[in-house]
């Protein structure tokens, strides 16, 4: 079969097979992790560290449409809430006390999901992707503050982050996009596939 492929496709196939082999080796070698061991929350866009799972905190907003606990990030009970902004856009949010994301723009006190707190957008410090918001008490929401104080916290958008441990638990989590592209070009050239969103956390 390799003889039928041009050099570019042959190279992509080799990279794909190497990637899958590495993923399988990692998943076999890391199956001993306990459910409550440390995990990292990563930017879904670039894979940079956003927060350590040990900083996850149960802090529900009184504005939450839905509140609940889920097993995520190698933890048995992570507080997840569904929040809606004034435009009607809904977000599944988890709260952490510390994060590597960077606050941008001005602080806003209106439309805060947490009374007594101002908020600003929080972006991945590596790629600039919107990963959530910083919430800071009104009295310490200074214009130049880009990270939360000890009294502040971060609301991270669950759909914009992923678990580092997913690469040890599921092939579909980290199956390289180029592998998908490669196989579709070979077997279904008529299909144009958008970049997939990873859903395992």
Secondary structure as a PSIPRED ss2 file (coil, helix, strand):
# PSIPRED VFORMAT (PSIPRED V4.0)

   1 X C   1.000  0.000  0.000
   2 X H   0.000  1.000  0.000
   3 X H   0.000  1.000  0.000
   4 X H   0.000  1.000  0.000
   5 X C   1.000  0.000  0.000
   6 X C   1.000  0.000  0.000
   7 X H   0.000  1.000  0.000
   8 X H   0.000  1.000  0.000
   9 X H   0.000  1.000  0.000
  10 X H   0.000  1.000  0.000
  11 X H   0.000  1.000  0.000
  12 X H   0.000  1.000  0.000
  13 X H   0.000  1.000  0.000
  14 X H   0.000  1.000  0.000
  15 X H   0.000  1.000  0.000
  16 X H   0.000  1.000  0.000
  17 X H   0.000  1.000  0.000
  18 X H   0.000  1.000  0.000
  19 X H   0.000  1.000  0.000
  20 X H   0.000  1.000  0.000
  21 X H   0.000  1.000  0.000
  22 X H   0.000  1.000  0.000
  23 X H   0.000  1.000  0.000
  24 X H   0.000  1.000  0.000
  25 X H   0.000  1.000  0.000
  26 X H   0.000  1.000  0.000
  27 X H   0.000  1.000  0.000
  28 X H   0.000  1.000  0.000
  29 X H   0.000  1.000  0.000
  30 X C   1.000  0.000  0.000
  31 X C   1.000  0.000  0.000
  32 X C   1.000  0.000  0.000
  33 X C   1.000  0.000  0.000
  34 X C   1.000  0.000  0.000
  35 X C   1.000  0.000  0.000
  36 X C   1.000  0.000  0.000
  37 X C   1.000  0.000  0.000
  38 X C   1.000  0.000  0.000
  39 X C   1.000  0.000  0.000
  40 X E   0.000  0.000  1.000
  41 X E   0.000  0.000  1.000
  42 X E   0.000  0.000  1.000
  43 X E   0.000  0.000  1.000
  44 X C   1.000  0.000  0.000
  45 X C   1.000  0.000  0.000
  46 X C   1.000  0.000  0.000
  47 X C   1.000  0.000  0.000
  48 X C   1.000  0.000  0.000
  49 X E   0.000  0.000  1.000
  50 X E   0.000  0.000  1.000
  51 X E   0.000  0.000  1.000
  52 X E   0.000  0.000  1.000
  53 X H   0.000  1.000  0.000
  54 X H   0.000  1.000  0.000
  55 X H   0.000  1.000  0.000
  56 X E   0.000  0.000  1.000
  57 X E   0.000  0.000  1.000
  58 X C   1.000  0.000  0.000
  59 X C   1.000  0.000  0.000
  60 X C   1.000  0.000  0.000
  61 X C   1.000  0.000  0.000
  62 X C   1.000  0.000  0.000
  63 X C   1.000  0.000  0.000
  64 X C   1.000  0.000  0.000
  65 X C   1.000  0.000  0.000
  66 X E   0.000  0.000  1.000
  67 X E   0.000  0.000  1.000
  68 X E   0.000  0.000  1.000
  69 X E   0.000  0.000  1.000
  70 X E   0.000  0.000  1.000
  71 X E   0.000  0.000  1.000
  72 X E   0.000  0.000  1.000
  73 X C   1.000  0.000  0.000
  74 X C   1.000  0.000  0.000
  75 X E   0.000  0.000  1.000
  76 X E   0.000  0.000  1.000
  77 X E   0.000  0.000  1.000
  78 X E   0.000  0.000  1.000
  79 X E   0.000  0.000  1.000
  80 X E   0.000  0.000  1.000
  81 X E   0.000  0.000  1.000
  82 X E   0.000  0.000  1.000
  83 X E   0.000  0.000  1.000
  84 X E   0.000  0.000  1.000
  85 X C   1.000  0.000  0.000
  86 X C   1.000  0.000  0.000
  87 X C   1.000  0.000  0.000
  88 X C   1.000  0.000  0.000
  89 X C   1.000  0.000  0.000
  90 X E   0.000  0.000  1.000
  91 X E   0.000  0.000  1.000
  92 X E   0.000  0.000  1.000
  93 X E   0.000  0.000  1.000
  94 X E   0.000  0.000  1.000
  95 X E   0.000  0.000  1.000
  96 X E   0.000  0.000  1.000
  97 X C   1.000  0.000  0.000
  98 X C   1.000  0.000  0.000
  99 X C   1.000  0.000  0.000
 100 X C   1.000  0.000  0.000
 101 X C   1.000  0.000  0.000
 102 X E   0.000  0.000  1.000
 103 X E   0.000  0.000  1.000
 104 X E   0.000  0.000  1.000
 105 X E   0.000  0.000  1.000
 106 X E   0.000  0.000  1.000
 107 X E   0.000  0.000  1.000
 108 X E   0.000  0.000  1.000
 109 X C   1.000  0.000  0.000
 110 X C   1.000  0.000  0.000
 111 X C   1.000  0.000  0.000
 112 X C   1.000  0.000  0.000
 113 X C   1.000  0.000  0.000
 114 X C   1.000  0.000  0.000
 115 X C   1.000  0.000  0.000
 116 X C   1.000  0.000  0.000
 117 X E   0.000  0.000  1.000
 118 X E   0.000  0.000  1.000
 119 X E   0.000  0.000  1.000
 120 X E   0.000  0.000  1.000
 121 X E   0.000  0.000  1.000
 122 X E   0.000  0.000  1.000
 123 X E   0.000  0.000  1.000
 124 X C   1.000  0.000  0.000
 125 X C   1.000  0.000  0.000
 126 X C   1.000  0.000  0.000
 127 X C   1.000  0.000  0.000
 128 X C   1.000  0.000  0.000
 129 X C   1.000  0.000  0.000
 130 X E   0.000  0.000  1.000
 131 X E   0.000  0.000  1.000
 132 X E   0.000  0.000  1.000
 133 X E   0.000  0.000  1.000
 134 X E   0.000  0.000  1.000
 135 X E   0.000  0.000  1.000
 136 X E   0.000  0.000  1.000
 137 X E   0.000  0.000  1.000
 138 X H   0.000  1.000  0.000
 139 X H   0.000  1.000  0.000
 140 X H   0.000  1.000  0.000
 141 X C   1.000  0.000  0.000
 142 X C   1.000  0.000  0.000
 143 X C   1.000  0.000  0.000
 144 X C   1.000  0.000  0.000
 145 X C   1.000  0.000  0.000
 146 X C   1.000  0.000  0.000
 147 X C   1.000  0.000  0.000
 148 X C   1.000  0.000  0.000
 149 X C   1.000  0.000  0.000
 150 X C   1.000  0.000  0.000
 151 X C   1.000  0.000  0.000
 152 X C   1.000  0.000  0.000
 153 X E   0.000  0.000  1.000
 154 X E   0.000  0.000  1.000
 155 X E   0.000  0.000  1.000
 156 X E   0.000  0.000  1.000
 157 X E   0.000  0.000  1.000
 158 X H   0.000  1.000  0.000
 159 X H   0.000  1.000  0.000
 160 X H   0.000  1.000  0.000
 161 X E   0.000  0.000  1.000
 162 X E   0.000  0.000  1.000
 163 X E   0.000  0.000  1.000
 164 X C   1.000  0.000  0.000
 165 X C   1.000  0.000  0.000
 166 X H   0.000  1.000  0.000
 167 X H   0.000  1.000  0.000
 168 X H   0.000  1.000  0.000
 169 X H   0.000  1.000  0.000
 170 X C   1.000  0.000  0.000
 171 X H   0.000  1.000  0.000
 172 X H   0.000  1.000  0.000
 173 X H   0.000  1.000  0.000
 174 X H   0.000  1.000  0.000
 175 X C   1.000  0.000  0.000
 176 X C   1.000  0.000  0.000
 177 X H   0.000  1.000  0.000
 178 X H   0.000  1.000  0.000
 179 X H   0.000  1.000  0.000
 180 X H   0.000  1.000  0.000
 181 X H   0.000  1.000  0.000
 182 X H   0.000  1.000  0.000
 183 X H   0.000  1.000  0.000
 184 X H   0.000  1.000  0.000
 185 X H   0.000  1.000  0.000
 186 X H   0.000  1.000  0.000
 187 X H   0.000  1.000  0.000
 188 X C   1.000  0.000  0.000
 189 X C   1.000  0.000  0.000
 190 X C   1.000  0.000  0.000
 191 X C   1.000  0.000  0.000
 192 X C   1.000  0.000  0.000
 193 X C   1.000  0.000  0.000
 194 X C   1.000  0.000  0.000
 195 X C   1.000  0.000  0.000
 196 X C   1.000  0.000  0.000
 197 X C   1.000  0.000  0.000
 198 X C   1.000  0.000  0.000
 199 X C   1.000  0.000  0.000
 200 X C   1.000  0.000  0.000
 201 X C   1.000  0.000  0.000
